[in-house]
Amino acid sequence: MPAALRMPEPELIDHAGLDSAAYIRIYLLGLKIFVPVTFLAFAVLVPVNWTGGTLETLKDVTFSNIDKLSISNVPSGSERFWAHLVMAYVFTFWTFYILYGEYKIMTNKRLHFLASENCRPDQFTVLVRNVPPDPNESVSEHVEHFFCVNHPDYYLTHQVVYNANKLAKLVEKKKSLQNWYIYYQNKYERNPSTKPTTKTGFWGLWGTRVDAIDYYAAEIEKLTDEELAERERVISDPKAIIPAAFVSFKSRWRAAVCAQTQQTSNPTIWLTQWAPEPRDVYWDNLAIPYVELTIRRLLLAVALFFLTFFFMIPIAFVQSLANIEGIEKVLPFLKPLIERKGVKSVIQGFLPGIALKIFLILLPTILMTMSKIEGFTSLSSLERRSAGKYHLFVLVNVFLGSIITGTAFQQLKSFLHQAPTEIPITIGVSIPMKATFFITYIMVDGWAGIAAEILRLVPLVMFHLKNTFLVKTEKDREQAMDPGCLGFATSEPRIQLYFLLGFVYSVVTPVLLPFIIVFFAFAFMVFRHQVINVYNQKYESGAAFWPDVQRRVIIGMVISQLLLMGLMSTKGAKSSTPLLIVLPILTIWFHIFCKGRFESAFVKFPLQDAMVKDTLERATEPNLNLKAYLHDAYVHPAFKGCELEKPAVIDEEENNPLVPTKRMSRRSSKYGSDVSSEAGN
Amino acid sequence: MPAALRMPEPELIDHAGLDSAAYIRIYLLGLKIFVPVTFLAFAVLVPVNWTGGTLETLKDVTFSNIDKLSISNVPSGSERFWAHLVMAYVFTFWTFYILYGEYKIMTNKRLHFLASENCRPDQFTVLVRNVPPDPNESVSEHVEHFFCVNHPDYYLTHQVVYNANKLAKLVEKKKSLQNWYIYYQNKYERNPSTKPTTKTGFWGLWGTRVDAIDYYAAEIEKLTDEELAERERVISDPKAIIPAAFVSFKSRWRAAVCAQTQQTSNPTIWLTQWAPEPRDVYWDNLAIPYVELTIRRLLLAVALFFLTFFFMIPIAFVQSLANIEGIEKVLPFLKPLIERKGVKSVIQGFLPGIALKIFLILLPTILMTMSKIEGFTSLSSLERRSAGKYHLFVLVNVFLGSIITGTAFQQLKSFLHQAPTEIPITIGVSIPMKATFFITYIMVDGWAGIAAEILRLVPLVMFHLKNTFLVKTEKDREQAMDPGCLGFATSEPRIQLYFLLGFVYSVVTPVLLPFIIVFFAFAFMVFRHQVINVYNQKYESGAAFWPDVQRRVIIGMVISQLLLMGLMSTKGAKSSTPLLIVLPILTIWFHIFCKGRFESAFVKFPLQDAMVKDTLERATEPNLNLKAYLHDAYVHPAFKGCELEKPAVIDEEENNPLVPTKRMSRRSSKYGSDVSSEAGN
């Protein structure tokens, strides 16, 4: 672990990619913001609160020492609130300073990363969607003609996208059969006396018993023929080509131009965007027409609203069914078993929670499916969208749900019937009372979660389960050992919850801050280690998620400022409201300012940078055959058989890296697992 | 007038420009939406309301026949509300249909207009702002080098922008002196016996008496020298060049590329945008740095909020001063005059209103000044922004202010202390009661306003006032006769008020609709006539304001739907709320859909269109010397002396138009007046 902390950041980026390095910097951002805030809060606010002496005068109220350190201990209408007010300003400006600096650093890192990257196919390529149908030409001809005319001299080549869903299924099935074949062969080799047999039915459970090796060999051969025929059909059938293509240009400058401009007067056809990395493409979503896309977005926005606010209703329904009487009614033969005392109490304690637990475990998958339906075209954008949805869910159901007890639906109902000025007051007054709860939460969810992360408890259990029940061959075992990658979509919104708690309690109950600092410091160390030594990357987006991180931190700040306003107005410090309302306005302005200043670096590829890189490359590699290099960079993984090969040029460079790392040996398995997970989508 | 109605639209566009034609189509849009809605409402809702028979049962309520036709006459909780609900859906979908069609037509008209335009300098030119300072190069060199490197082969030329504010003032002063000179010369010619004299002091009111002709001749000579020196200084002094430039390219395609792409990794420098027409440029705002711009926007957003909600406070203060006792105190010598009975009653009736009237007359100017401070770079965008501000003001202070009596500030206060679900109810229930008021309003403000417009009462009075007090020479008279142009910034938001009233009352009190139809029909005819025969255009933006029109109509629809929801929920039809909440969601989705489908045609110049036009031009005019043509297209008007000349190529084509119109003779005066108004800014 100390080695992981000593690794300098440039080497880390080389080793694990900018995405991982940026992810770790989220924790660093937390430390940068909250360490000075904690010191200031303990120096100023804790003495002010401690000597407030209100709680001691109230005889009938029980309070803990934590409450004595919080704003609750300051008498109503006291002059002491000026300290809180000034500190709110100081904390806000300090956060602005750190956020601005960090956004700047990330922007520079991203630009530097893009500039220093090796030749990559996505630098020359633009993803064109919604190619309009043409009665006289095939999609491929149409694309070629359009770009030859509208981007003359610089159009290089293009690759059409095939609808290879059926082919991908066949490839997947063949792989599974091959696995069984190897398994039975191994079995036969270990024990040549008995020839292994299998049944032809579903999962080998029934049907006629046959010789397993022969059966699988025949099946594989049949499937190989089928696959070949399907491959032929997809390539020759013009209907199998979807109206999208990857168009490559002779220089990065041209690709940047084409990606950033509008091609025709109808902005819903010939849509161009910077192509994602080949491994990052989400193939299923490339062919959605514009109208369908907007309808999907509308429906999913409504669905997300219902999911966030009404998810408790089906769960409560399931819970009402899943009690002991319900089970006894449906499955009467279990009655004697259930009625035993030990079993009964376990079921009674366990059942009500299980529906909710299952839902929470499935939630990331549900959100990811929703994002997929929304029609985004790259895995990285899918993850970013899912993270946004999860953030909303955490905000409403964990943060608000813990402060105001009651389901999200009840909260929504009460908010709709309250004045907008009442809402921050309602929530604000509960804030100091919930400090102990959130301290416990940070310890249980945050600290323990990281401890589990470093021990990799869940993957360990999963691995052993898989190893016992599923693994048949070496390849299976390798796949089961695949350490996976950082789950941005779920872990980032959780970090944001800690940012939010930090902002909310920094003025109200500063004693919560050290717990958050410990969380950030611990997580920073652990994830640095994990990223370097454990995780593999599925794709590299160049920290494209950083604007989202920034935006969500800002959302946390605004929420905390509004709640502080609500709290202060009940504390007899109503005159502070005009001073406090300046803070959210300033924060939103700061957000707009930063967005304008930095965001485009994460979205667009500036022409100057493209030109510099083009010129440099012409000087260093004058003989690069770009057309051959790009020829099959963007081929549907199903066409590549079992392996998603990287083009030769890159492989060479990756096999001779400047910095040797521990992880090189795993690369091959990684691609294997990628293909299977992508083809399975 | 019939001739004006017979003119086909393509000819109208040729004659008066697309801006004017699009402006007239706003009235046509109103007719298209509301004529069928009126028929349907009268066929379905009026009978339903009329036979409702609630009002007759209430003995102690006075009601008019209009009330009997409105929703108030339907008993609470009646099944009849289904008719209103269904009609709300029908009206919404009908409006969608018309809005979509109209947006499509406008988009096509704009694209066709841009495609069929003659060669114009702005097609080849990009406005570059925020050129970063370079210690070794002047702005001009820096711009040239940057674009030669980053847009190689196609960069043609550029024009730097001089800070010519002082020069513009001198030119303006000289023009005024020349005017006086001509005036005195005319006077002398008419009456050669007495040589005219003048005083050298302020406005010729005091100072030593001198011979007027000699004095002005000498002054003009002095000023000419001064102007020459200043002109020299501006051209030679590198500090007089502001960090902005108009960069021209060899083809439209290249200009379109440069305008739509990001140049460097820092998105706050080298900002490129499609250059406005030369007459449309607002020269003063070209040099505002990014940080200052965001701060200005923040401050002006806050200022707009205060202006909209708190403008009554200073006015009430002035009103409290401007009563009879106040005047008597400050100006005691007027006491005997004021105390006379007739005078006293006039003052008492007149004074309280005058502060508000003056404010309302000044309001468009205030809003325009605010937009100028916000830093937009073209007159057309300034007008669009002002219209947005005025729309907010009309919405809050005219619409809401009439429904809920009380100042905007009081409304704001009550809204902040009401639940969000209460607000539509509070407003909704007052809606039917205000129908007669709004019918009167439509007749007084709408109908009478158009009648005044066709008689051109205000300009007539202004002309005679100017003619009596200000006009000294022929040139002055010509200037005073200048008919002006369509005041988009104030008149469009007013039209939107009628759209809003139409939507709100279409379901509630359909009897209001014919009044709105009469307004739209009348205004359509009148403005068609005015545009063809009276108004001059200050600039041509190619109907760039249409997305704003569409957006504001949508805002009106959403407001009306929310208010209907509020009204229905008090009518014992609470079960209709879930059905009604679908409408605003659908409307917002429709807006997003249309925005994606059409808006970019009003913002960007698609590459395909640029390429087509380039190719066409190469074929038709192979010898066009673009560099000479663009050489001084974008020169600050102060440098052109008295006239903003159009480049020769355009003049030729304008003097030989395909369709002869009445207005050709006024063109020269128009440019003269433009220069004076621009230089005065």
Interface residues (C-beta under 8 A of the other chain):
Chain A: T107 L111 V149 N150 H151 A256 V257 Q260 T261 Q262 Q263 T264 S265 N266 P267 T268 W270 Y290 V291 T294 L298 V302 F415 L416 H417 Q418 A419 P420 T421 E422 I585 W589 I592 F593 G596 R597 F598 E599 S600 A601 K604 F605 P606 L607 Q608 D609 M611
Chain B: T107 L111 V149 N150 H151 A256 V257 Q260 T261 Q262 Q263 T264 S265 N266 P267 T268 W270 Y290 V291 T294 L298 V302 F415 L416 H417 Q418 A419 P420 T421 E422 I585 W589 I592 F593 G596 R597 F598 E599 S600 A601 K604 F605 P606 L607 Q608 D609 M611
